[in-house]
Amino acid sequence: MESGRVTMDRNADAPWSKFDPEVYVDLNYRTPLEVDLLIVRLMRDHFSRCYAGAVPDSARGVDVGAGANLYPALSMLPWCEKILLLEYARPNVEYLERQISPGGLDAAWDPFWDVLRAAPAYRDVDPGARVSEIVRVERANLFDLDGQRRWDIGTMFFVADSMSECPEEFQRGVRCFMNALGEGAPFAAAFMKESVGYRVGEHQYPAYRVNEDRVRESLEPYAAELEIHDLHHMVRPGHEGMLLALGRRNSEIATP
Ligand SMILES: C[S@@+](CC[C@H](N)C(=O)[O-])C[C@H]1O[C@@H](n2cnc3c(N)ncnc32)[C@H](O)[C@@H]1O
């Protein structure tokens, strides 16, 4: 009799040090997908609504598990004095360092900027110059965010659901992200729907299967004005679309 698989891939077990950012960009972003452009538009409009056209004085932004994706950071650009890209995998940290160096922003991110600059707040920003001026990269583990450090605006794209197969690590990922946001902070978080894991080059990475209800349940304790967009676009076999959650951090105190 064939025995079922009983162990679950935990975050610490996945080959993060082998993550290939160039292959990942080729797979996901080099040819922009309609769904990503739609996500960028929804996020742009959400942040524009939250700030109602008034640029805050000294907002600090964070993109957690930034990986090889610059569009969440670009979406925060007009609103922030500083943006931190927090990432665990060393090859991705090196990729991000190259992207934020003067003149380093890859043309692959232009189509995403084209969507952003259709909104007034983005129009006069020079993305390449501003990225190298205000964005910094830090190698860190999302699980080490314990509520001590807080940001004014934040994003987390395809991370809590795409880092482990364990339900408790998904919950912990969402909790650590939300506890890194100050009261009232606008946020955007994206999840692959019903993902069974993903391959980048030669390596396989784990995922925890989420649907709209699971995402809502995980975010609700921390969020105000929560809206979840169920985007039925398939990027590859092995998932059923994407979920985009938009909202603000509520006023509840951090949950341990
Ligand atoms: C599917 S990728 C998403 C990357 C990017 N945010 C995007 O939108 O394409 C998952 C990312 O989570 C990062 N990651 C995995 N475990 C992490 C951890 N414990 N702390 C911080 N980042 C982690 C990976 O290195 C990878 O960059």
The ligand as an ORCA input file, in Angstrom:
! r2SCAN-3c Opt
* xyz 0 1
  C       7.038     33.823     -4.328
  S       8.349     34.856     -3.833
  C       7.583     36.459     -3.912
  C       8.584     37.528     -4.241
  C       8.005     38.918     -4.539
  N       7.433     39.532     -3.350
  C       6.991     38.923     -5.649
  O       5.963     39.596     -5.515
  O       7.219     38.315     -6.695
  C       8.482     34.563     -2.078
  C       9.545     35.440     -1.458
  O       9.527     35.262     -0.036
  C      10.871     35.291      0.409
  N      10.945     34.639      1.717
  C      10.826     33.332      1.996
  N      10.946     33.104      3.308
  C      11.138     34.312      3.881
  C      11.324     34.737      5.236
  N      11.317     33.874      6.232
  N      11.481     36.057      5.464
  C      11.476     36.955      4.457
  N      11.310     36.605      3.154
  C      11.143     35.290      2.878
  C      11.590     34.534     -0.685
  O      12.969     34.678     -0.637
  C      10.946     35.121     -1.918
  O      11.588     36.299     -2.313
*
